[in-house]
Amino acid sequence: MNTVKETLPQNLTRLRTERNMTQIEVAEKLNYTDKSVSKWERGEATPPIDVLKDLADLYEVSLDYLVTNVENDSYDKKYTSRTNKRNKIVITLLAVSLVWILATVMFTYGIIFIDEVLWILFVAAVPSTAVVLLIFNCIWGKRKFTFILISVLIWTALATVYLTFLTLAYNLWAIFTIGVPLQIATVLWSQLKKSS
């Protein structure tokens, strides 16, 4: 009979490899070092309880599952994991579709009731979509995509402002200069590493 000290490292290693993740990727998600993850998987150290909870969430299993000998467990984790991943994608896409439905309804309202073609609503839907994706990525996604989405948000928001006020001002192109330091800050932020 395996003890928790034997079972936990085996389960952590198996769960990580089943998801084709490296120790570095797990470490980034948890804001720890890959050396810490390696020690946990070799059984040289045990993660604190809050990190165990984060690991269970990351691998989409219960805390109990992490310390249970899975050879004696009938829990069909692979099926549950695939279902959870699919559900997260569908929920994210439903939230994104809500943004575009709202833009379409407002566009239609403008044509029917105020006799204006509000095409800018579709332009504004792009940074709004980036915000929705950013929120869901922070909850379920990978850290590296956060910075890509922030970049998309910066530039599409600036383009939306530019296109909205294009007819009102001269030299409005200068608004894009705001994006340069914001983009530099985003790139620098993406290079920060959390230590354990």
Disulfide bonds with the S-S distance in Angstrom:
none
